[in-house]
Each structure stands twice: as structure tokens, then as C-alpha cells.
């Protein structure tokens, strides 16, 4: 693929579904972008998982920003992420004239997942697999909408952090990765936006306790992708225009290596 036909991999958190107007605006922009470049949408859905677990009177905890997921929780987690969140996003996509296909990391052999550490339960680390299914969907003009449910080679269902899920899809396709959420990007200790972040700056901010927990997981996923792809990965707000994000006018560009390209 030439550079301008490589996919744009866009990761959104499940909180986007709590604001259908912003979700619709983003999907309208995705539709416009699909006229020139393939797009893949990867999503989380933590709030929906919490709601369903709470309704079942089950308690969920986190270690280092990652959800501890006992195997007995996986039917609920899979239902929230691969079911409710995925199909709601597909429905919103249909509403703006996009043809979506809702799938998960475990479909089509696109990823291979292993257990991160049994202390987290059924939590997986994905690695790139076979891109044939994704390539077929993109060639058909569809929008793959991917939930972060993976599986081991033995079929054990695994909950994968959605930022890491988007990272592995970007690695698989060579695409440009945008990690979009309800924050403008990575903030420094004064709450100012960090426009460019390399490994050296990341270590400094972590040592000061500025970047931690869920944001640290997000930044580390972005740094992994930037290193694997040898190009920047952007962390930005889903309320900003995709044009502004892709032209580096907003958000935090996570830079591979230790040299900043400039603030």
C-alpha cells in the first residue's frame, strides 16, 4: 500500500456512546475520510462493563490501570464489549451512511493473544496475526468496528485493553494510529497539553507522578505502536476534527525514539 492508502486506525473509549451527538459527528467525519483512506474503528466500553457487572452484583477492580477479569466475568465483559458497545457503534455508523462490520480481535485470526499474568485473570496481550479478513473488509469499502475481545489458541476468551488492541491492529495493517478519548491529549503537571512526547520526556513525567494509571497504559501503548511502526501516534480528543488531528494541529504526538521533532 502507498502511504496515502494505509488505513487510519481510530480507537475510541466506550464513553463516546454516552454522547451520541459527538459520536455521530465523529462518524460523519470518518465517512468523509473513508472517501480517501481506509478506516478501522477499535473501541472499548469500560463504563458498560461496570454497569453490567454492578447489575450482576459483581465487583471489578483494577491493577496498574488494567481491569482484573476473572474467567467467570468474561461472558459479561464479552457481552458488554462485543455485544452492546460494538452494535451501538455499528448502529450509529449505519445512521450516517457507513457500512460497518462488527468483529472482535479473535475473529479471522487477525490477532494472537496470550495471558498477561494470572494476577489479572483473563486479561490478554495481543500480537499481530493474519490481516486477510481486515484487508477484505477494507477492500469492500466497509468500516471494521473491532471490540477488544481476544482469545488464546486454546479458545480461552480474554479481555484486552482497548488501547493495546488498537495498537496491534495498527501494527497488523501498518496504519496511522489515533487514540481518541474525552481528553485533549497528554497533560503536564500544570495541565498544559504536551504536543510531542518521546521516551525521555515520558520517563520524566512518570517519575514525577504526572503520567500514571490509565493514561500511562495509553501512552505506553502509543509508544509501543510508534516504535513498531516507526512513526508518531496521536492521542487526542474525539471532539476535535479528524482533519486537525491528522494535520497535527491538536493532540499529543507520541514520537518513537528519544528525539523530539519539536514542540
C-alpha positions, 0 to 999 in steps of 0.5 A: 500500500502507498502511504496515502492508502494505509488505513487510519486506525481510530480507537475510541473509549466506550464513553463516546456512546454516552454522547451520541451527538459527538459520536455521530459527528465523529462518524460523519467525519470518518465517512468523509475520510473513508472517501480517501483512506481506509478506516478501522474503528477499535473501541472499548466500553469500560463504563458498560462493563461496570454497569453490567457487572454492578447489575450482576452484583459483581465487583471489578477492580483494577491493577496498574490501570488494567481491569482484573477479569476473572474467567467467570466475568468474561461472558459479561465483559464479552457481552458488554464489549462485543455485544452492546458497545460494538452494535451501538457503534455499528448502529450509529455508523449505519445512521450516517451512511457507513457500512460497518462490520462488527468483529472482535480481535479473535475473529479471522485470526487477525490477532494472537493473544496470550495471558498477561499474568494470572494476577489479572485473570483473563486479561490478554496481550495481543500480537499481530496475526493474519490481516486477510479478513481486515484487508477484505473488509477494507477492500469492500469499502466497509468500516471494521468496528473491532471490540477488544475481545481476544482469545488464546489458541486454546479458545480461552476468551480474554479481555484486552485493553482497548488501547493495546488492541488498537495498537496491534491492529495498527501494527497488523495493517501498518496504519496511522494510529489515533487514540481518541478519548474525552481528553485533549491529549497528554497533560503536564503537571500544570495541565498544559497539553504536551504536543510531542512526547518521546521516551525521555520526556515520558520517563520524566513525567512518570517519575514525577507522578504526572503520567500514571494509571490509565493514561500511562497504559495509553501512552505506553501503548502509543509508544509501543505502536510508534516504535513498531511502526516507526512513526508518531501516534496521536492521542487526542480528543474525539471532539476535535476534527479528524482533519486537525488531528491528522494535520497535527494541529491538536493532540499529543504526538507520541514520537518513537525514539528519544528525539523530539521533532519539536514542540 
